[in-house]
Each structure stands twice: as C-alpha cells, then as structure tokens.
Amino acid sequence: MTTATRSADRRFRLFPTLTGYQRGWLGPDVLAGLSAGAVVIPQAMAYATIANLPVQTGLYTCMVPMLVYAMLGGSRAMSVSTTSTIATLTATTLVSAGVAAGSDDPIPDLMALTMLVGVILLVARLAKLGSLVENISRATIVGIQVGVGATVAVGQLPKLLGETVNFSGHGFIRSLVAVAEALPGANWTTIALSAGSIAVLLVVKRFAPRVPGPLIVVAAGILLVAFAGLDGAGVELIAPVPQGFPPPALPSFANVGALLPGALGIAVMAFLESAAVARGIRKPGEPQVDSNQELFATGAANTLGSFFQVLPAAGGFSQSAVNQGAGARTQLSTIVTVVLAVLVVSFLGPVLSLLPQATLAALVFVAVVGLIDIASLVRFWRISRTDFWIAVSTAAVGLTAGLLLAVAVGVVATLVVVLRELDKLRIDVGEPVDGVLPIRLLGPLYTANVLANENAVLDAAAAHRDIRAVALELTRMSVTSVTVLDTLADLDRELEGSGVELRLAAVPEAGATVARRTRWYAGLEAEGRVYPTLGEATAGRAPR
C-alpha cells in the first residue's frame, strides 16, 4: 500500500480518533463529555437567541452535527456545535434575506441556510481548498470578531434590562437605538438578575475556570423562577421548549438565492473557527490537523444536520477547551455530550421553559464581550501596522455596514496582501562568468508576477552590456501555465533582439513536462539551451 493510499484510508475512516482506543481512556472521556455538555448545551441555547430562534434549535445543534463530526473529524477534543460568531452571521443572513421579518416560520429557511453552508464546505473539500482558505489572516478574523462582539453585546442590552425586543442581525447602530428605547421600560428585577448572572459568570471564569459557569447561572435562573416567582415580578421567560427529538424534515428552497451570500460568509468563518480551534487544542504527539479533512467533516456535519432544524455548526473554543481540560482523549467525549443533549431535550423541556430570557442574554453577553480582543489589536499595532489596519477596517465595516460585508472586506483585504507579497520580486543576479549572467528566481512564477520578473531579467541583462547569454534558474517552476510559458518565450525573443542567448536551468520535471507541449520550449531543448544545473548553464557544458 502506498503512502498516498494510507493517507486516504486514514482520512475517510469512520471515528478516526477512536483508532487504538485504550480502556483507561473511557473514564476521562465520559467525564470530559459531561463537563463539555454542561457548557455547550446552555451556550447553544443562548446562541440560538442571537438569531431570534427558539432555544431548542441550539439544543438540536448539540446532537447531529456533533455526532457527525465525531465520526469524521480529526481533532481529538474539538466540540462542534454553534458559536457566537456563526449565530450572529446567521441572524444577519436571515435579516438581510427578509426571512426574519417576512416569515412566520423561519425554521425551513434556517435549514436551507445550514444545508448551503454544508454544501459549500463540501465543494471546497472536493476542490482541496483547505490550505487556501486558511490564508485568511488572523487580523481579518480579529476584526470580524470585534464587530461581532460589539454588535451582539449591545444587542443583548435590551433583554438584560427587561425588554423582549430583539435586534440581532440588524446591526450595531440599530441595536444602540434599541437600547435607548429600552431604558424607560427597564425592569429592576431583571436588571438585578442580569447583573448577578454576569457577575457569577465572570467570577467563575476568572477563579474557577473548570467549573461550568453557564450551567450554574441557568440552574439558578430556573430555581429562582420556580421557587421565588421571578416571572411574577416582570421577568420574561423563554418560549416553551418542546420535548423530544426533532423529526427529519426538508428545508425550504424559496429563498436560496437571498441566503447564498450569507451562506458563503458563514462557511468561511465556520471553517476558519474550526481549523483554529483544532490546531489550538492539539497536543504534541497527536496527529496533525488535515485542513481538507476538517472541511469534509464540518461540511458533512452541517449538511446532515440541516435536516434536523440546527444552526450552522463549527468548532467552539470554550466548550472544546473545557472538553480538553477535563481530560478528553478521543471524540468519544463528544458522543457523551450528544447523549446528554438528547436526554435534556427528551425529558427537561418543561424545566427549561422556566428559564429567564435575561439569563440567556447574560450568557451571550459574557461570551461575545470576550471577542473584543483589544490585546490583539495592540499587538498588531506593535508588530504590523498592515495587520492592525486590516483588523480595524474590518471591524469598522462590521459595525457600520454589516457583518457579512465585513467578512467580504476582510477576505478581499487578506487576498490583496497575499498577492502583494507574492508579487514582490525575488531574484538573485550573480556576477557574469565568461560572458554568461547567472540569475536565480527565488520564488514561483505565476500569472500575476511573471511580467514583473521578465522585466527584472531584462533590466539585469541591460545593466551588463558585455554579456552574451543569460542563464535563468527555474527550480521553483514545478507548476506552470500558458501565460508563464508565453512570457518566457517573449523574454527569449527580447534577449535575442539584443544579441543575448537565453538558457534555462534546473527546470523541475513536472514543469518541464507541461512546457514541452509548447513549440518554443521543445525548440529550446532541441537547441541545447536547457541545462540540469545553473552551474552547467553558466559554464556552457553539454545540456541534458
């Protein structure tokens, strides 16, 4: 069996993290799954409210997507449900597509959105775009997260004050207006509950990070309603939570065109978050994260989950960190979390229906405020002003023009920076040897930079008027294109017009195989102007 075959087998094996499972791992995996469930289940319910969706959609996201990722994913400890960033982009997409305001039942359109996200990720996997997507810079991600954090945090303030209005997905400015409108109708009991919940979450996070703070505040909120009658004091409760697992259903395709732009943005962020979490929690000695495998696993999790009324899913850092911190050794811990979510939705619906809206708003508020990463902005300013301005610009667009546009701006800005770096000339011009000028191209040639490289070679040749030949080393030309080959042929003609011969050296076999399909390169070989090494081309020894 070849190395490539073994790699393919490892990539598509079901439950790859369970390979070689040891009995001693069972206890840590079960404990980790329960610990992660105590965090991810309340958080997923809270994140559903960001998109103005019933809390049970968050619960459902803790089932099928998590199970599918456990079957296909390569990270041993990553927990895949929804995240605050994904939930916010979902809200923005539903609003921009007119679904939030124009539909009595947004769930079929939510299912269509989740399916679109999954299909986009699967198509990206087929195209092997894993490493390409990961070129999106850290600055872009920080900028988007700052925009998400500020927008959602402000959007939760009316609920924390006791108002039921939800402006998720409408942008930062409208959320500020909603806060101003909510102040006169603030409920002091709700404010006290919100402040207490936020304080508990922050204290637990600071001094007892292994304690499931979300579970504590959810349980406390339910107990206060059940035994202290907070609902009678004007504290609003969530909508009743139905019991039981959702039956599979088909999504609505009525608004697919309007949902597609948002689905693209969500797919990019879902993969970026998942890949970042998977790499961030990988321990030394564990298998390296395969970008394309993660694309496949995340895409399949969304595609299959879409039939069960779930939010778009991605790897979440907080629950994954809890999962790993509790000792998770494999994705069996995730399966334990799935079982716990099924038990909750099957038997605790009436109990969850006693949950105050302000409690979930406090969970969201604390989670998204952590996305406003000022420390990273300061670090960008100190190290790279380009990264700083990309992050600030992306955040500014998110706060003023919308988060989906911010994703697009951030991606475009990153690609512009990448192309600018690739376009930088990297050539090494040597000293002429017996009338032959040796030149090394230190970077690959591609459509966007080949003309600049041609001009640089011509300038170098013009600066040495006494040369009779240029020996050009092309060790980086393992992949080529018609544009590159045509430009090299034009370089040959330009040099010939000046009485200078072009010699090529060290062309990789893969590039040479393609180049031989052109009459120019085949003629170059026939004339003996293609050499194995730059030294032989410079010395004029017999070519291959």
TANORUR-V68399 format. One record per backbone hydrogen bond with DSSP energy under -0.5 kcal/mol. NH is the residue of the N-H (numbers start at 0). CO is the residue of the C=O. Records with the same first field share a line. If there is no record, write none. Layout:
# TANORUR-V68399
NH = CO + CO
This chain:
# TANORUR-V68399
5 = 1
6 = 2
7 = 3
8 = 4
9 = 5
10 = 6
11 = 7
12 = 8
14 = 70
15 = 12
17 = 14
18 = 15
20 = 17
24 = 21
25 = 22
27 = 23
28 = 24
29 = 25
30 = 26
31 = 27
32 = 28
33 = 29
34 = 30
35 = 31
36 = 32
37 = 33
38 = 34 + 35
39 = 35
40 = 36
42 = 38
43 = 39
44 = 40
45 = 41
46 = 42
47 = 43
48 = 44 + 45
49 = 45 + 46
50 = 46
51 = 48
52 = 47
56 = 53
57 = 53 + 54
58 = 54
59 = 55
60 = 56
61 = 57 + 58
62 = 59
63 = 59
66 = 62
67 = 63
68 = 64
69 = 65
70 = 66
71 = 67
72 = 68
78 = 315
79 = 77
80 = 78 + 313
86 = 82
87 = 83
88 = 84
89 = 85
90 = 86
91 = 87
92 = 88
93 = 89
94 = 90
95 = 91
96 = 92
97 = 94
98 = 93
99 = 93
101 = 97
102 = 98
109 = 105
110 = 106
111 = 107
112 = 108
113 = 109
114 = 110
115 = 111
116 = 112
117 = 113
118 = 114
119 = 115
120 = 116
121 = 117
122 = 118
123 = 119
124 = 120
125 = 121
126 = 122
127 = 124
128 = 123
132 = 128
133 = 129
134 = 131
135 = 132
140 = 136
141 = 137
142 = 138
143 = 139
144 = 140
145 = 141
146 = 142
147 = 143
148 = 144
149 = 145
150 = 146
151 = 147
152 = 148
153 = 149
154 = 150
155 = 151
156 = 152 + 153
159 = 155
160 = 156
161 = 157 + 158
162 = 157
169 = 166
172 = 398
174 = 170
175 = 171
176 = 172
177 = 173
178 = 174
179 = 175
180 = 176
181 = 177
182 = 178
183 = 179
184 = 181
185 = 182
186 = 160
187 = 185
190 = 186
191 = 187
192 = 188
193 = 189
194 = 190
195 = 191
196 = 192
197 = 193
198 = 194
199 = 195
200 = 196
201 = 197
202 = 198
203 = 199
204 = 200
205 = 201
206 = 202
207 = 203
210 = 207
212 = 210
215 = 211
216 = 212
217 = 213
218 = 214
219 = 215
220 = 216
221 = 217
222 = 218
223 = 219
224 = 220
225 = 221
226 = 222
227 = 223
228 = 224
229 = 223
231 = 228
232 = 229
233 = 230
234 = 229
235 = 233
237 = 354
240 = 348
241 = 239
243 = 344
248 = 306
251 = 107
255 = 252
258 = 254
259 = 255
260 = 256
262 = 258
263 = 259
264 = 260
265 = 261
266 = 262
267 = 263
268 = 264
269 = 265
270 = 266
271 = 267
272 = 268
273 = 269
274 = 270
275 = 271
276 = 272
277 = 273
278 = 274
279 = 275
280 = 276
285 = 282
290 = 288
293 = 289
294 = 290
295 = 291
296 = 292
297 = 293
298 = 294
299 = 295
300 = 296
301 = 297
302 = 298
303 = 299
304 = 300
305 = 301
306 = 303
307 = 304
308 = 305
309 = 304
310 = 56
313 = 80
315 = 78
319 = 315
320 = 316
321 = 317
322 = 318
323 = 319
324 = 320
325 = 321
326 = 323
327 = 322
332 = 329
334 = 330
335 = 331
336 = 332
337 = 333
338 = 334
339 = 335
340 = 336
341 = 337
342 = 338
343 = 339
344 = 340
345 = 341
346 = 342
347 = 343
351 = 347
352 = 348
353 = 350
354 = 351
356 = 235
357 = 235
359 = 355
360 = 356
361 = 357
362 = 358
363 = 359
364 = 360
365 = 361
366 = 362
367 = 363
368 = 364
369 = 365
370 = 367
371 = 368
372 = 370
373 = 371
376 = 372
377 = 373
378 = 374
379 = 375
380 = 376
381 = 377
382 = 378
383 = 379
387 = 383
388 = 384
389 = 385
390 = 386
391 = 387
392 = 388
393 = 389
394 = 390
395 = 391
396 = 392
397 = 393
398 = 394
399 = 395
400 = 396
401 = 396
405 = 401
406 = 402
407 = 403
408 = 404
409 = 405
410 = 406
411 = 407
412 = 408
413 = 409
414 = 410
415 = 411
416 = 412
417 = 413
418 = 414
419 = 415
420 = 416
421 = 417
422 = 418
423 = 419 + 420
427 = 439
428 = 426
429 = 427 + 437
432 = 435
433 = 431
435 = 432
436 = 468
437 = 435
438 = 470
439 = 427
440 = 472
441 = 425 + 439
442 = 425
448 = 445
449 = 445
452 = 448
453 = 449
454 = 450
455 = 451
456 = 452
457 = 453
458 = 454
459 = 455
460 = 456
461 = 457
462 = 458
463 = 459 + 460
464 = 462
466 = 463
467 = 434
468 = 434
469 = 500
470 = 436
471 = 469 + 502
472 = 438 + 470
473 = 504
476 = 473
477 = 475
484 = 480
485 = 481
486 = 482
487 = 483
488 = 484
489 = 485
490 = 486
491 = 487
492 = 488
493 = 489
494 = 490
495 = 491
496 = 492
497 = 493 + 494
498 = 495
499 = 494
500 = 467
502 = 469 + 500
503 = 528
504 = 471
505 = 530
507 = 473 + 505
511 = 507
512 = 508
513 = 509
514 = 510
515 = 511
516 = 513
517 = 514
521 = 517
522 = 518
523 = 519
524 = 520
525 = 521
526 = 522
527 = 524
528 = 523
530 = 503
536 = 532
537 = 533
538 = 534
539 = 535
540 = 535
543 = 529
